[in-house]
Amino acid sequence: MVASADVIFVMEKAHRSKLQRRFRAALGGKRVVCLDIPDEYDFMQPELVRLLKTKVSRHLPAAPVTQKPKA
């Protein structure tokens, strides 16, 4: 998964360090973004989901606006 990724998001700096130690060879040229979110949330906890949506969206291109077909 690391080799095929364009951007890799981690929650904490410790996660980034672990990723770099374990997958250094596969990370060449990859963008690793630390979101600075403490890893203290439960899986899919609503507060975590809100934080992820906010912080990740800053690093991704905006979704194209689709127009409704004319009737």
C-alpha positions as CSV (number, residue, x, y, z in Angstrom):
1,M,0.0,0.0,0.0
2,V,2.8,2.4,0.8
3,A,4.4,1.9,-2.6
4,S,1.2,2.7,-4.5
5,A,0.2,5.7,-2.4
6,D,0.6,9.3,-3.6
7,V,0.0,10.9,-0.2
8,I,0.1,9.2,3.2
9,F,-1.6,10.7,6.2
10,V,-0.6,10.0,9.8
11,M,-2.2,11.3,13.0
12,E,0.9,11.9,15.1
13,K,4.6,12.6,14.6
14,A,5.4,9.2,16.3
15,H,3.4,7.5,13.6
16,R,5.4,9.3,10.9
17,S,8.6,8.2,12.6
18,K,7.5,4.6,12.7
19,L,6.4,4.7,9.1
20,Q,9.8,6.1,8.0
21,R,11.7,3.5,10.0
22,R,9.7,0.6,8.7
23,F,9.1,1.6,5.1
24,R,12.0,4.0,4.3
25,A,12.7,2.4,0.9
26,A,9.1,2.5,-0.3
27,L,8.7,6.2,0.8
28,G,11.0,7.7,-1.7
29,G,9.3,10.7,-3.2
30,K,6.0,10.2,-1.2
31,R,4.3,13.0,0.6
32,V,3.7,12.1,4.3
33,V,1.4,14.5,6.1
34,C,1.1,14.6,9.9
35,L,-2.3,15.8,10.9
36,D,-1.3,16.4,14.5
37,I,-4.3,14.6,15.9
38,P,-3.6,12.7,19.2
39,D,-4.2,9.0,18.8
40,E,-6.6,8.8,21.7
41,Y,-9.9,8.4,19.9
42,D,-12.0,5.3,19.5
43,F,-12.6,3.8,16.1
44,M,-15.0,6.0,14.1
45,Q,-15.6,8.3,17.1
46,P,-17.7,11.3,15.7
47,E,-15.1,13.8,17.0
48,L,-12.3,12.0,15.3
49,V,-14.3,11.7,12.0
50,R,-14.9,15.5,12.1
51,L,-11.2,16.2,12.7
52,L,-10.1,13.9,9.9
53,K,-12.5,15.4,7.4
54,T,-11.4,18.9,8.2
55,K,-7.7,18.3,8.3
56,V,-7.4,15.8,5.4
57,S,-9.5,18.0,3.1
58,R,-6.9,20.8,3.3
59,H,-4.4,18.5,1.6
60,L,-6.6,17.1,-1.2
61,P,-7.8,18.8,-4.4
62,A,-11.4,20.0,-4.3
63,A,-14.0,17.7,-5.8
64,P,-15.2,18.9,-9.2
65,V,-18.6,20.6,-9.2
66,T,-21.1,18.6,-11.3
67,Q,-23.8,20.4,-13.1
68,K,-27.3,19.0,-13.4
69,P,-28.4,18.3,-17.0
70,K,-30.6,20.9,-18.5
71,A,-34.2,19.7,-18.9
